Amino acid sequence: MRFRKHTIKIILILVFLLQGCSYIDSDKIGRVLSTDYYELDNSPKDAEFYECEDGKSFYIQKLTADEKKDLWIIFKNSEYRLNYVDDLHYENTILDLKIQNDSFNVIPKKDNLEKFLYSDCKRQNQN
């Protein structure tokens, strides 16, 4: 009697488990397990891409209209909000973004932040 009780429980568990397998998307599992390389688009949504001298790059993302004309500058591993000063200048306590003849220049405000020096950055068209 005891064996029969456990057997029924095991059969019911197996039935529920097998029924759950019918909902698995085998295409997604195949993509995960495949050895093919898929490049993911990790660019920020609604952002403009800029390439600079020395192979550096960043993104500029404008804030919504109700948040003034401020913008985000997005680097590979960090992002900063820049406050609007005028049409050719944005800043925060760390960085200055200056625009001259469609060329963007990011200038650090402190000497020990050379990694934030981006010169002659031009907007690139993204596909």
C-alpha positions as YAML, in Angstrom:
chain: A
units: angstrom
residues:
- id: 1
  name: MET
  ca: [0.00, 0.00, 0.00]
- id: 2
  name: ARG
  ca: [2.78, 2.37, 0.91]
- id: 3
  name: PHE
  ca: [4.66, 1.66, -2.33]
- id: 4
  name: ARG
  ca: [1.54, 2.32, -4.36]
- id: 5
  name: LYS
  ca: [1.01, 5.69, -2.68]
- id: 6
  name: HIS
  ca: [4.56, 6.84, -3.58]
- id: 7
  name: THR
  ca: [4.27, 5.47, -7.11]
- id: 8
  name: ILE
  ca: [1.17, 7.58, -7.79]
- id: 9
  name: LYS
  ca: [2.94, 10.69, -6.50]
- id: 10
  name: ILE
  ca: [5.97, 10.03, -8.70]
- id: 11
  name: ILE
  ca: [3.81, 9.46, -11.78]
- id: 12
  name: LEU
  ca: [1.89, 12.70, -11.17]
- id: 13
  name: ILE
  ca: [5.15, 14.65, -10.77]
- id: 14
  name: LEU
  ca: [6.53, 13.18, -14.01]
- id: 15
  name: VAL
  ca: [3.34, 14.07, -15.88]
- id: 16
  name: PHE
  ca: [3.54, 17.70, -14.70]
- id: 17
  name: LEU
  ca: [7.24, 17.90, -15.58]
- id: 18
  name: LEU
  ca: [6.70, 16.49, -19.05]
- id: 19
  name: GLN
  ca: [3.79, 18.80, -19.65]
- id: 20
  name: GLY
  ca: [6.02, 21.74, -18.74]
- id: 21
  name: CYS
  ca: [8.52, 20.68, -21.39]
- id: 22
  name: SER
  ca: [5.98, 21.36, -24.10]
- id: 23
  name: TYR
  ca: [6.27, 25.10, -23.38]
- id: 24
  name: ILE
  ca: [10.02, 25.24, -23.97]
- id: 25
  name: ASP
  ca: [11.06, 27.21, -27.02]
- id: 26
  name: SER
  ca: [13.57, 24.90, -28.67]
- id: 27
  name: ASP
  ca: [14.74, 27.68, -31.04]
- id: 28
  name: LYS
  ca: [15.94, 29.80, -28.12]
- id: 29
  name: ILE
  ca: [17.66, 26.82, -26.51]
- id: 30
  name: GLY
  ca: [19.33, 26.03, -29.82]
- id: 31
  name: ARG
  ca: [20.68, 29.58, -30.11]
- id: 32
  name: VAL
  ca: [22.07, 29.44, -26.59]
- id: 33
  name: LEU
  ca: [23.72, 26.07, -27.11]
- id: 34
  name: SER
  ca: [25.02, 26.78, -30.60]
- id: 35
  name: THR
  ca: [28.60, 27.73, -31.29]
- id: 36
  name: ASP
  ca: [27.62, 30.55, -33.63]
- id: 37
  name: TYR
  ca: [28.65, 34.07, -32.65]
- id: 38
  name: TYR
  ca: [25.91, 36.67, -32.30]
- id: 39
  name: GLU
  ca: [26.94, 40.30, -31.82]
- id: 40
  name: LEU
  ca: [24.57, 42.13, -29.53]
- id: 41
  name: ASP
  ca: [23.70, 45.77, -30.07]
- id: 42
  name: ASN
  ca: [24.52, 47.40, -26.74]
- id: 43
  name: SER
  ca: [24.18, 50.98, -27.92]
- id: 44
  name: PRO
  ca: [21.89, 53.18, -25.82]
- id: 45
  name: LYS
  ca: [18.44, 53.78, -27.27]
- id: 46
  name: ASP
  ca: [17.94, 57.18, -28.95]
- id: 47
  name: ALA
  ca: [21.61, 58.11, -28.59]
- id: 48
  name: GLU
  ca: [24.06, 59.57, -31.09]
- id: 49
  name: PHE
  ca: [27.42, 57.86, -31.58]
- id: 50
  name: TYR
  ca: [30.64, 59.91, -31.75]
- id: 51
  name: GLU
  ca: [34.09, 58.71, -32.83]
- id: 52
  name: CYS
  ca: [37.18, 60.62, -31.78]
- id: 53
  name: GLU
  ca: [40.91, 60.70, -32.37]
- id: 54
  name: ASP
  ca: [42.89, 57.76, -30.97]
- id: 55
  name: GLY
  ca: [39.97, 55.37, -31.61]
- id: 56
  name: LYS
  ca: [37.95, 56.63, -28.66]
- id: 57
  name: SER
  ca: [34.17, 56.87, -28.79]
- id: 58
  name: PHE
  ca: [31.11, 57.79, -26.75]
- id: 59
  name: TYR
  ca: [27.36, 58.36, -27.04]
- id: 60
  name: ILE
  ca: [25.30, 61.50, -26.46]
- id: 61
  name: GLN
  ca: [21.72, 61.12, -25.33]
- id: 62
  name: LYS
  ca: [19.46, 64.13, -24.96]
- id: 63
  name: LEU
  ca: [17.08, 64.33, -22.03]
- id: 64
  name: THR
  ca: [13.38, 64.90, -22.49]
- id: 65
  name: ALA
  ca: [12.07, 68.41, -23.07]
- id: 66
  name: ASP
  ca: [10.79, 68.78, -19.52]
- id: 67
  name: GLU
  ca: [14.35, 68.28, -18.22]
- id: 68
  name: LYS
  ca: [15.77, 71.38, -19.92]
- id: 69
  name: LYS
  ca: [18.48, 70.93, -22.55]
- id: 70
  name: ASP
  ca: [20.77, 68.78, -20.41]
- id: 71
  name: LEU
  ca: [22.21, 65.58, -21.85]
- id: 72
  name: TRP
  ca: [23.96, 62.34, -20.95]
- id: 73
  name: ILE
  ca: [27.43, 61.50, -22.16]
- id: 74
  name: ILE
  ca: [27.84, 57.74, -22.19]
- id: 75
  name: PHE
  ca: [31.27, 56.12, -22.22]
- id: 76
  name: LYS
  ca: [32.01, 52.40, -22.36]
- id: 77
  name: ASN
  ca: [31.88, 51.88, -18.59]
- id: 78
  name: SER
  ca: [30.28, 55.04, -17.23]
- id: 79
  name: GLU
  ca: [27.85, 57.82, -17.97]
- id: 80
  name: TYR
  ca: [27.51, 61.39, -16.76]
- id: 81
  name: ARG
  ca: [24.83, 64.02, -16.88]
- id: 82
  name: LEU
  ca: [26.04, 67.27, -18.41]
- id: 83
  name: ASN
  ca: [24.23, 70.51, -17.65]
- id: 84
  name: TYR
  ca: [23.39, 72.95, -20.40]
- id: 85
  name: VAL
  ca: [25.47, 76.16, -20.32]
- id: 86
  name: ASP
  ca: [24.86, 77.36, -23.87]
- id: 87
  name: ASP
  ca: [24.44, 75.80, -27.31]
- id: 88
  name: LEU
  ca: [28.18, 75.13, -27.58]
- id: 89
  name: HIS
  ca: [28.99, 74.18, -23.98]
- id: 90
  name: TYR
  ca: [27.81, 71.55, -21.47]
- id: 91
  name: GLU
  ca: [29.43, 70.76, -18.14]
- id: 92
  name: ASN
  ca: [29.35, 69.08, -14.75]
- id: 93
  name: THR
  ca: [31.86, 69.03, -11.89]
- id: 94
  name: ILE
  ca: [34.12, 66.55, -13.75]
- id: 95
  name: LEU
  ca: [33.83, 67.30, -17.48]
- id: 96
  name: ASP
  ca: [33.36, 70.04, -20.04]
- id: 97
  name: LEU
  ca: [31.84, 69.28, -23.44]
- id: 98
  name: LYS
  ca: [32.65, 71.98, -25.97]
- id: 99
  name: ILE
  ca: [31.36, 72.06, -29.54]
- id: 100
  name: GLN
  ca: [33.35, 73.83, -32.26]
- id: 101
  name: ASN
  ca: [32.47, 73.52, -35.96]
- id: 102
  name: ASP
  ca: [30.60, 70.19, -35.52]
- id: 103
  name: SER
  ca: [33.57, 68.81, -33.60]
- id: 104
  name: PHE
  ca: [32.93, 67.71, -30.02]
- id: 105
  name: ASN
  ca: [35.70, 67.92, -27.43]
- id: 106
  name: VAL
  ca: [35.48, 66.44, -23.95]
- id: 107
  name: ILE
  ca: [37.86, 68.08, -21.51]
- id: 108
  name: PRO
  ca: [38.39, 66.90, -17.92]
- id: 109
  name: LYS
  ca: [38.32, 69.58, -15.24]
- id: 110
  name: LYS
  ca: [40.96, 67.83, -13.12]
- id: 111
  name: ASP
  ca: [44.50, 66.91, -14.14]
- id: 112
  name: ASN
  ca: [44.31, 63.26, -13.06]
- id: 113
  name: LEU
  ca: [41.43, 62.44, -15.43]
- id: 114
  name: GLU
  ca: [43.32, 62.12, -18.73]
- id: 115
  name: LYS
  ca: [41.11, 59.17, -19.69]
- id: 116
  name: PHE
  ca: [38.29, 61.67, -20.24]
- id: 117
  name: LEU
  ca: [40.17, 63.71, -22.83]
- id: 118
  name: TYR
  ca: [38.36, 63.15, -26.15]
- id: 119
  name: SER
  ca: [39.40, 65.34, -29.07]
- id: 120
  name: ASP
  ca: [37.93, 66.03, -32.50]
- id: 121
  name: CYS
  ca: [34.87, 63.80, -32.05]
- id: 122
  name: LYS
  ca: [32.49, 63.55, -35.00]
- id: 123
  name: ARG
  ca: [28.98, 62.20, -35.11]
- id: 124
  name: GLN
  ca: [28.72, 58.89, -36.95]
- id: 125
  name: ASN
  ca: [25.71, 57.50, -38.78]
- id: 126
  name: GLN
  ca: [24.57, 54.23, -37.28]
- id: 127
  name: ASN
  ca: [22.88, 51.51, -39.28]
...
